[in-house]
Amino acid sequence: MIIRVQSDPFDVGATLNSFAQDRRDIGAVVSFTGVVRDTQDDLHEMQIEHYPGMTESAIKTIAQDAVSRWRLADILVIHRYGNLKPGAPIMMVATAAAHRVAAFEAADFMMDYLKSRAPFWKKEITQAGASWVASKDADEDALKRW
């Protein structure tokens, strides 16, 4: 299990290759990478804040739940904080399992959790000013599946 909360950028391809390298006990690796999206074509940057220690602990708890629910061979979660420009990777989830359904479902579960429950706060800085990103009802509704 790899849980990293970091300000530094990461190489998605190299990270994924390293995660699955030399594994002969798995039949599926599923990954998702989230990037900073500029929906209004005026985003200067996104500021992401977190509570060190608490954030890693919260992510680890839900990752352990995913590992036991889907009998994962391994799981990786990277989430960045700090000032991120549009197009920059924010986070990555990768799951490894014997079968694809488990890997897909566990990755989906992790994404729903990270979007709604991980203790991160996001502020968008645009030409018009700064505003906190509010939670969305759709993200909360997604958790009901689990």
Backbone as JSON, one array per atom type, in Angstrom:
{
  "sequence": "MIIRVQSDPFDVGATLNSFAQDRRDIGAVVSFTGVVRDTQDDLHEMQIEHYPGMTESAIKTIAQDAVSRWRLADILVIHRYGNLKPGAPIMMVATAAAHRVAAFEAADFMMDYLKSRAPFWKKEITQAGASWVASKDADEDALKRW",
  "N": [[0.85, -1.18, 0.0], [0.61, 2.13, -0.93], [0.59, 5.38, 0.04], [0.63, 8.69, -0.64], [0.88, 12.07, 0.09], [1.6, 15.01, -1.31], [3.48, 17.91, -2.38], [5.06, 18.04, -4.59], [5.29, 17.53, -8.16], [4.42, 14.53, -10.03], [5.42, 11.76, -12.08], [3.2, 10.3, -14.09], [3.22, 8.01, -15.81], [5.69, 6.71, -15.15], [5.24, 6.24, -12.45], [3.03, 4.5, -12.5], [4.14, 2.35, -13.94], [6.12, 1.51, -12.14], [4.53, 0.75, -9.99], [3.25, -1.62, -10.85], [5.34, -3.2, -11.56], [7.15, -6.19, -11.95], [5.15, -7.77, -10.84], [3.52, -10.78, -10.55], [1.33, -11.89, -9.61], [-1.04, -10.73, -10.21], [-3.86, -9.9, -12.27], [-4.93, -7.65, -13.23], [-4.58, -4.13, -13.48], [-5.77, -1.07, -12.58], [-6.0, 2.35, -13.22], [-6.42, 5.8, -12.33], [-6.09, 9.17, -13.12], [-6.36, 12.36, -11.93], [-6.68, 15.67, -13.15], [-6.01, 19.22, -13.06], [-8.66, 21.14, -14.02], [-9.78, 23.58, -16.27], [-12.6, 25.04, -16.44], [-13.83, 27.43, -17.22], [-12.09, 28.79, -18.77], [-10.47, 30.67, -17.55], [-9.0, 30.11, -15.34], [-6.41, 30.65, -13.17], [-4.88, 29.33, -11.21], [-5.18, 26.47, -9.01], [-5.55, 26.22, -5.59], [-4.7, 23.91, -3.19], [-5.35, 22.71, -0.04], [-4.53, 20.98, 3.02], [-4.65, 18.95, 6.05], [-1.75, 17.97, 7.39], [-0.82, 14.65, 8.25], [-3.44, 14.03, 9.4], [-4.79, 13.9, 6.95], [-3.36, 11.91, 5.47], [-3.82, 9.73, 7.16], [-6.62, 9.46, 7.01], [-6.95, 8.8, 4.3], [-5.5, 6.41, 4.21], [-7.08, 4.77, 5.84], [-9.47, 4.42, 4.33], [-8.35, 3.25, 2.08], [-7.44, 0.83, 3.14], [-9.89, -0.31, 3.68], [-10.83, -0.65, 1.04], [-8.92, -2.5, 0.08], [-9.51, -4.76, 1.64], [-12.25, -5.21, 1.03], [-12.26, -5.79, -1.74], [-10.25, -7.6, -2.01], [-7.66, -6.76, -2.83], [-4.43, -6.86, -4.37], [-2.68, -4.79, -4.2], [-2.53, -1.22, -3.63], [-2.43, 2.18, -4.62], [-2.23, 5.56, -3.8], [-1.89, 8.84, -4.66], [-1.89, 12.2, -3.83], [-1.84, 15.58, -4.52], [-0.92, 18.77, -3.06], [-0.99, 22.35, -2.61], [-0.13, 25.01, -4.91], [-1.5, 24.65, -8.0], [-1.36, 24.52, -11.52], [-3.61, 24.81, -14.39], [-4.14, 21.74, -16.08], [-2.22, 20.32, -14.71], [-1.35, 17.27, -13.04], [-3.37, 16.29, -10.34], [-3.97, 14.14, -8.69], [-3.66, 10.56, -8.24], [-4.9, 7.29, -8.51], [-4.3, 3.9, -8.17], [-5.09, 0.51, -8.59], [-4.49, -2.91, -7.92], [-5.31, -6.19, -8.74], [-6.39, -9.64, -8.73], [-8.37, -9.96, -10.6], [-10.15, -8.05, -13.12], [-12.66, -6.8, -12.52], [-12.7, -6.42, -9.74], [-10.5, -4.68, -9.49], [-11.38, -2.44, -11.0], [-13.77, -1.71, -9.6], [-12.79, -1.16, -7.01], [-11.07, 1.0, -7.54], [-12.93, 2.88, -8.43], [-14.5, 3.17, -6.12], [-12.52, 4.27, -4.41], [-12.1, 6.73, -5.73], [-14.6, 7.98, -5.46], [-14.64, 8.27, -2.68], [-12.33, 9.88, -2.23], [-13.05, 12.21, -3.57], [-15.17, 13.15, -2.04], [-14.77, 12.79, 0.75], [-12.1, 12.88, 1.62], [-9.86, 14.88, 3.48], [-9.33, 17.58, 2.04], [-9.05, 20.91, 0.85], [-10.13, 23.09, -1.64], [-9.31, 25.88, -3.57], [-10.17, 28.06, -6.13], [-8.36, 30.19, -8.21], [-9.02, 32.83, -10.16], [-9.23, 35.18, -12.92], [-11.13, 36.9, -12.0], [-10.98, 36.71, -9.26], [-10.74, 34.92, -6.1], [-12.17, 31.81, -5.06], [-13.65, 29.38, -2.92], [-13.98, 25.91, -3.65], [-17.01, 24.39, -3.76], [-18.66, 21.54, -2.28], [-20.35, 18.99, -4.18], [-23.66, 17.88, -4.79], [-23.94, 15.61, -6.4], [-21.53, 14.28, -6.01], [-21.74, 13.51, -3.36], [-24.0, 11.86, -3.58], [-22.9, 9.78, -5.06], [-21.47, 8.32, -3.21], [-23.37, 6.76, -1.96], [-23.62, 4.38, -3.3], [-21.82, 2.66, -2.22]],
  "CA": [[0.0, 0.0, 0.0], [1.38, 3.37, -1.04], [-0.22, 6.59, 0.23], [1.51, 9.86, -0.63], [0.31, 13.4, -0.03], [2.83, 15.72, -1.64], [3.37, 19.12, -3.21], [5.84, 17.84, -5.81], [4.67, 16.82, -9.28], [4.83, 13.14, -10.19], [5.35, 11.23, -13.45], [2.12, 9.31, -14.07], [3.66, 6.77, -16.45], [6.73, 6.06, -14.35], [4.63, 5.79, -11.2], [2.22, 3.32, -12.8], [5.04, 1.25, -14.28], [6.76, 1.06, -10.91], [3.5, 0.12, -9.16], [2.93, -2.96, -11.33], [6.57, -3.86, -11.96], [7.51, -7.5, -11.41], [4.01, -8.44, -10.19], [3.05, -11.93, -11.31], [0.16, -12.39, -8.9], [-2.2, -9.9, -10.55], [-4.35, -9.97, -13.65], [-5.49, -6.35, -13.61], [-4.2, -2.88, -12.83], [-6.62, 0.03, -13.01], [-5.52, 3.62, -12.69], [-7.12, 7.04, -12.65], [-5.32, 10.36, -12.81], [-7.13, 13.59, -11.98], [-5.89, 16.85, -13.51], [-6.66, 20.51, -12.84], [-9.5, 21.46, -15.17], [-10.17, 24.99, -16.4], [-13.91, 24.98, -17.08], [-14.27, 28.73, -17.71], [-10.98, 29.36, -19.53], [-9.87, 31.82, -16.85], [-8.38, 29.63, -14.11], [-4.97, 30.91, -13.05], [-4.37, 28.18, -10.47], [-6.0, 25.91, -7.94], [-4.81, 26.02, -4.34], [-5.22, 22.76, -2.44], [-4.85, 22.68, 1.33], [-4.86, 19.78, 3.79], [-4.05, 18.85, 7.38], [-0.76, 16.88, 7.39], [-1.06, 13.61, 9.24], [-4.85, 13.67, 9.36], [-5.15, 13.56, 5.57], [-2.79, 10.61, 5.16], [-4.52, 8.74, 7.97], [-7.97, 9.26, 6.45], [-6.81, 8.08, 3.03], [-5.06, 5.05, 4.53], [-8.23, 4.03, 6.37], [-10.37, 4.02, 3.24], [-7.6, 2.33, 1.22], [-7.47, -0.47, 3.8], [-11.25, -0.82, 3.44], [-10.88, -1.12, -0.35], [-8.09, -3.71, -0.02], [-10.22, -5.91, 2.22], [-13.51, -5.45, 0.3], [-12.03, -6.33, -3.09], [-9.08, -8.48, -1.95], [-6.65, -6.19, -3.71], [-3.03, -7.21, -4.16], [-1.99, -3.55, -3.84], [-3.23, 0.02, -3.93], [-1.59, 3.38, -4.6], [-2.94, 6.84, -3.83], [-1.06, 10.05, -4.58], [-2.69, 13.43, -3.92], [-0.99, 16.76, -4.37], [-1.44, 19.99, -2.45], [-0.23, 23.53, -3.02], [-0.65, 25.79, -6.04], [-1.42, 23.83, -9.21], [-1.82, 25.17, -12.75], [-4.47, 23.98, -15.23], [-3.47, 20.67, -16.78], [-1.31, 19.59, -13.83], [-1.95, 16.16, -12.29], [-3.69, 16.53, -8.92], [-3.96, 12.9, -7.92], [-3.66, 9.3, -8.96], [-5.26, 6.07, -7.79], [-4.07, 2.66, -8.92], [-5.44, -0.69, -7.85], [-4.02, -4.16, -8.53], [-6.09, -7.32, -8.25], [-6.34, -10.83, -9.57], [-9.36, -9.84, -11.69], [-10.43, -6.66, -13.51], [-13.84, -6.22, -11.86], [-12.27, -5.96, -8.41], [-9.62, -3.52, -9.66], [-12.21, -1.3, -11.42], [-14.67, -1.29, -8.52], [-12.01, -0.56, -5.93], [-10.61, 2.32, -7.99], [-14.12, 3.74, -8.44], [-14.78, 3.41, -4.71], [-11.52, 5.22, -3.91], [-12.33, 8.05, -6.32], [-15.78, 8.57, -4.8], [-14.23, 8.67, -1.34], [-11.39, 11.01, -2.29], [-13.78, 13.4, -4.02], [-16.16, 13.62, -1.07], [-14.46, 12.64, 2.16], [-10.71, 13.15, 1.99], [-9.78, 16.25, 4.01], [-8.65, 18.57, 1.2], [-9.86, 22.09, 0.55], [-9.66, 23.62, -2.91], [-9.67, 27.26, -3.89], [-9.84, 28.42, -7.5], [-7.9, 31.56, -8.41], [-9.32, 33.23, -11.53], [-9.03, 36.6, -13.19], [-12.12, 37.64, -11.22], [-10.7, 36.6, -7.83], [-10.59, 33.59, -5.53], [-13.37, 31.24, -4.43], [-13.53, 27.99, -2.49], [-14.77, 24.96, -4.43], [-18.05, 23.78, -2.91], [-18.96, 20.13, -2.57], [-21.46, 18.82, -5.11], [-24.62, 16.84, -4.41], [-23.66, 14.4, -7.18], [-20.42, 13.57, -5.37], [-22.31, 12.89, -2.16], [-24.86, 10.77, -4.03], [-22.06, 8.67, -5.54], [-21.06, 7.5, -2.05], [-24.46, 5.87, -1.56], [-23.44, 3.08, -3.96], [-20.91, 1.82, -1.47]],
  "C": [[0.89, 1.24, 0.0], [0.4, 4.53, -0.94], [0.76, 7.76, 0.29], [0.69, 11.12, -0.81], [1.51, 14.32, -0.17], [2.56, 16.98, -2.44], [4.07, 18.93, -4.54], [5.03, 17.16, -6.9], [5.15, 15.37, -9.31], [4.63, 12.74, -11.65], [4.34, 10.09, -13.44], [2.59, 7.98, -14.65], [4.68, 6.02, -15.63], [6.15, 5.5, -13.06], [3.82, 4.52, -11.43], [3.1, 2.12, -13.15], [5.71, 0.67, -13.04], [5.78, 0.29, -10.03], [3.29, -1.34, -9.56], [4.17, -3.78, -11.68], [6.81, -5.17, -11.2], [6.38, -8.2, -10.65], [3.55, -9.58, -11.08], [1.78, -12.51, -10.71], [-1.11, -11.64, -9.25], [-2.59, -10.1, -12.02], [-4.87, -8.64, -14.13], [-4.87, -5.23, -12.78], [-5.08, -1.8, -13.44], [-6.07, 1.3, -12.4], [-6.4, 4.76, -13.15], [-6.21, 8.18, -12.24], [-6.23, 11.57, -12.97], [-6.22, 14.77, -12.3], [-6.7, 18.12, -13.23], [-7.37, 20.9, -14.13], [-9.88, 22.94, -15.12], [-11.48, 25.05, -17.16], [-14.36, 26.3, -17.69], [-13.2, 29.45, -18.54], [-10.41, 30.62, -18.88], [-9.2, 31.42, -15.54], [-6.88, 29.91, -14.16], [-4.29, 29.74, -12.34], [-5.4, 27.7, -9.48], [-5.09, 25.73, -6.73], [-5.48, 24.9, -3.56], [-4.53, 22.74, -1.09], [-5.26, 21.37, 1.99], [-4.25, 19.88, 5.18], [-3.06, 17.68, 7.36], [-1.02, 15.9, 8.54], [-2.5, 13.14, 9.2], [-5.26, 13.21, 7.96], [-4.63, 12.17, 5.21], [-3.51, 9.49, 5.91], [-5.91, 8.43, 7.41], [-7.9, 8.47, 5.15], [-6.4, 6.63, 3.28], [-6.23, 4.2, 5.02], [-9.14, 3.55, 5.26], [-9.65, 3.08, 2.27], [-7.58, 0.92, 1.83], [-8.84, -1.12, 3.63], [-11.34, -1.39, 2.02], [-10.1, -2.42, -0.52], [-8.85, -4.92, 0.51], [-11.52, -6.22, 1.47], [-13.29, -6.18, -1.01], [-10.82, -7.25, -3.15], [-8.0, -8.03, -2.94], [-5.26, -6.72, -3.36], [-2.25, -5.97, -3.71], [-2.85, -2.36, -4.22], [-2.25, 1.18, -3.78], [-2.5, 4.6, -4.65], [-1.9, 7.95, -3.69], [-2.01, 11.23, -4.71], [-1.78, 14.6, -3.65], [-1.72, 17.87, -3.61], [-0.54, 21.14, -2.9], [-0.9, 24.23, -4.18], [-0.41, 25.02, -7.33], [-2.03, 24.57, -10.39], [-2.76, 24.25, -13.53], [-3.64, 22.97, -16.03], [-2.53, 19.85, -15.92], [-2.03, 18.41, -13.17], [-2.16, 16.55, -10.82], [-3.49, 15.25, -8.13], [-3.97, 11.7, -8.84], [-4.06, 8.19, -8.0], [-4.93, 4.91, -8.71], [-4.42, 1.49, -8.01], [-4.95, -1.91, -8.64], [-4.78, -5.31, -7.88], [-5.93, -8.51, -9.19], [-7.25, -10.68, -10.78], [-9.75, -8.38, -11.9], [-11.61, -6.05, -12.76], [-13.46, -5.67, -10.49], [-11.42, -4.7, -8.53], [-10.43, -2.29, -10.06], [-13.08, -0.8, -10.28], [-13.92, -0.62, -7.39], [-11.5, 0.83, -6.3], [-11.77, 3.32, -7.98], [-14.52, 4.13, -7.02], [-13.81, 4.45, -4.14], [-11.75, 6.62, -4.45], [-13.53, 8.73, -5.67], [-15.41, 9.06, -3.4], [-13.34, 9.92, -1.39], [-12.1, 12.3, -2.66], [-14.63, 13.99, -2.9], [-15.7, 13.64, 0.39], [-13.01, 12.91, 2.55], [-10.59, 14.61, 2.41], [-8.83, 17.15, 3.2], [-9.61, 19.73, 0.99], [-9.26, 22.76, -0.67], [-10.21, 25.03, -3.13], [-9.24, 27.53, -5.33], [-9.48, 29.9, -7.56], [-8.11, 31.88, -9.89], [-9.01, 34.71, -11.72], [-9.97, 37.46, -12.35], [-11.85, 37.6, -9.72], [-10.57, 35.16, -7.4], [-11.9, 33.11, -4.92], [-13.11, 29.78, -4.08], [-14.43, 27.12, -3.35], [-15.73, 24.27, -3.47], [-18.24, 22.31, -3.28], [-20.23, 20.07, -3.43], [-22.36, 17.7, -4.62], [-24.34, 15.53, -5.14], [-22.52, 13.59, -6.57], [-20.9, 12.86, -4.1], [-23.19, 11.7, -2.54], [-24.06, 9.55, -4.47], [-21.64, 7.75, -4.39], [-22.13, 6.48, -1.64], [-24.35, 4.49, -2.2], [-22.66, 2.12, -3.1], [-21.42, 1.55, -0.06]]
}
